[in-house]
């Protein structure tokens, strides 16, 4: 998937697929019906490399922030949001 051209601090929404798992006992039929989960993350774009993108949903006045690292192979789409 080709990502849009992004700059640091662009506000973006990422639609991506995450793994699911369970430690409870399941029949084979139940286990075979498990699916991955669709997710949406909104935040400020930080950077990317060949494998991942990084964004943060929260930052403080001192310049500290949280970080979400999303594997590019799991990304379905990214859109820039207007502030």
N, C-alpha and C positions, 0 to 999 in steps of 0.2 A: 504494500500500500504506500502510495506517495503522500508524505505529510505536507501540510501547508507550510509556507515560509513563516517561521516564527522568530520573534525577538524576545530576549529576556524581559520578563514582566508582562508579556501579552496575557490577557485573561482568556482562558480556553476551557472548553468542555471536551472531555475525552470519553468516548464510548468504547468499552473494552470487555473482554471475556475473562472471567476468573475461574480457577479450579474449584471444585467442591469435593468434599470427602466426608466420611462418617466413620466412627469407630464402633457403631452399633451393628449387631448381627443383621444381615439381610439375606433373603433368598437370592438365588442366582438371577431370577427374573427381576427382582427389585434392584439389584446391583446393576444389571444391564440397562436399566431405564434411567439411571442417574445422568444428569446433564450438567454442563458448565453453566455458570450464572452470568448474566449480563450485568454490567456495572457502569455507572457514570461518575466521573470525577470532575470537579470544577476547581480551577486554581490558576496561579500565576506560573507561566512557563519559565523554567530555569535554563535547562540545556538538554542536549541529547547526544548520544553516541551511536555506534552501529547497532546496538542491541536494545537500548532503553530510552525513554524520555523521563525527565524529572520535572515535577511541578510542586508547588506548595499552596495549600489552601489558606494558611494563616501565617501572618508575619507580625512581629511586634515593633514597637517604636525604636528599639535598640538594634534592629536589623536581623534579629534571629527569626527563624521560621521552621515550620514542619516540612517534611519532604515525602512525596510519594514517587516511587520509582515503578514505572509500568513498562513491561516488556513489549517491544514494538510488535512482535508476532501475535500478541493478544489484542491489539488495537483494531477496532472496526472503523472508527472515524474520529476526527478531531475538527472542531470548529472554533474559530475565534469569536469571542463575545465582545460586545461593545460595553464600555464602562458607563 
